[in-house]
Amino acid sequence: MEKLTQQEEAAMLTVWKAGPGFVKDFLEAHPAPQPPYTTLASTIKNLEKKGYLKSRKIGNVYEYTPIIAEDEYKQKFMNGFVKDYFEDSYKALVTFFAKEKKISPEELKEIVKLIEKN
């Protein structure tokens, strides 16, 4: 699975949110600021080339459907992120956020409860 650019990731998040549809549907569902139609259409084509979307021609337009699930992408991305930036250690990741005060003690307690529960 090829890593996405920020623009591609924003488009995919919109596609996942909107579900199967046409470029105009994704443009309407895209959060502000919306890209120009042609830019989004090019991005959608790139996502198809990278294997994230499949298309089906209906008349003169294409309907796009996600091939990769959002959860699958997030899991792959996070695994790579932790490997590249935290020496493959989720403990180091959590420690970083705790030291930077990006996570509260209450949130850490909730995480521990979730871990113990599972």
C-alpha positions, -999 to +999 in steps of 0.1 A: +000+000+000+016+032-012+016+062+013-007+090+003+002+127+000-017+151+022-040+161-007-047+124-015-053+116+021-078+144+024-096+132-007-097+096+006-111+108+039-139+125+020-145+094-001-146+071+029-171+095+046-193+099+015-191+064+002-193+054-034-199+084-057-189+108-083-163+136-082-190+162-077-203+142-047-169+142-032-164+179-039-197+187-020-187+165+009-151+179+011-144+201+041-136+238+034-115+250+018-127+229-012-102+222-039-111+231-075-131+204-093-102+196-117-077+193-088-100+169-070-107+149-102-069+145-108-064+134-072-092+109-075-076+095-107-043+092-089-060+073-060-074+049-086-039+044-101-025+037-066-052+011-060-072+029-034-103+033-056-120+015-084-142+031-110-172+022-131-183+042-161-219+053-161-227+073-192-201+100-195-189+100-158-172+076-135-184+064-102-157+057-076-157+031-048-130+026-021-111-006-024-090+000+008-110+004+040-103+034+062-093+013+092-069-008+071-052+024+059-050+039+094-035+007+108-009+004+081+000+041+084+002+040+122+024+009+121+048+026+097+047+058+117+056+041+150+083+021+132+099+051+115+096+077+143+095+056+176+118+027+169+087+004+165+078+010+202+042+021+211+055+027+246+079+053+232+049+068+213+028+071+244+058+084+264+064+111+239+028+123+241+029+122+279+061+142+280+047+168+255+016+170+277-006+160+247-023+133+267-037+137+302-034+114+332-071+106+328-067+097+292-038+074+301-059+057+327-086+052+301-060+036+278-048+013+305-084+002+312-089-005+275-058-026+274-067-045+305-102-051+292-090-066+260 
